[in-house]
């Protein structure tokens, strides 16, 4: 009797198995089979922070190609179509990308939302004005993201914006944010340790492009000057002479150029002042190529800290092995204008 019962059970199970519909494909980690939102971003650090929160649940297009001057960048007419199809458009603001903002406002669809991350991160009282971004010109230094706390604030605004637009993805966006926040905390510790390994008298940044105004004071470094004038032309002979005098007086070990702004003036300044010329700081050109692990906001920050530590007498080993990969994995799905 007992045997018969088991046999019947087996038959029922086999029949049930045959009749069952084909199992659905395993849901992807983001909970959606295809992108739910279309997002447009501008500079690559913002593109990457957006990717860390949205993952493949959004199709992200970065408008500003890496390695171009984002401050003077003019979007192509073809970018208008991308703008028109977007649900959300994330822009740094603080007047960094005025032509791109104008194109977005002119072409976005009625339901689309433009979010100015920088303007939502600092108040006018926190604006920094300096040589390259003088107060009389009316635009503060827009480089907020080299300060990791501000990078995390961008991520928070992006999480909240995505969650409001796509409530079904809110848990996914929040989980990514939580993981990203933990990485930012670890990054801040590694930056602090690296800066502290630089002899105190060397914790000075003299840069060509003026990207470190919101970073340096937090980590005990001083921006003693920037060379690039506010119109992004070359500095005058008088400015160059003054800088050489300043480098000698302050015994600055290195002058930092950037990959995006090669300048023969920097070589001249280095030669005449005795400072080392280092030309590979980056502010909106991520290291590596899209789809590679170090092509990330974290990779950008780590790369810059290694460059600074090497040039200023610090210990780059305190940060060079930091995990710079993206929370949702490599960013091969991001469409980045080149
Ligand atoms: Zn810049």
Boltz pocket constraint, residues with backbone or C-beta under 6 A from the ligand:
constraints:
  - pocket:
      binder: B
      contacts: [[A, 70], [A, 71], [A, 143], [A, 209], [A, 210], [A, 211], [A, 283], [A, 284]]
      max_distance: 6.0
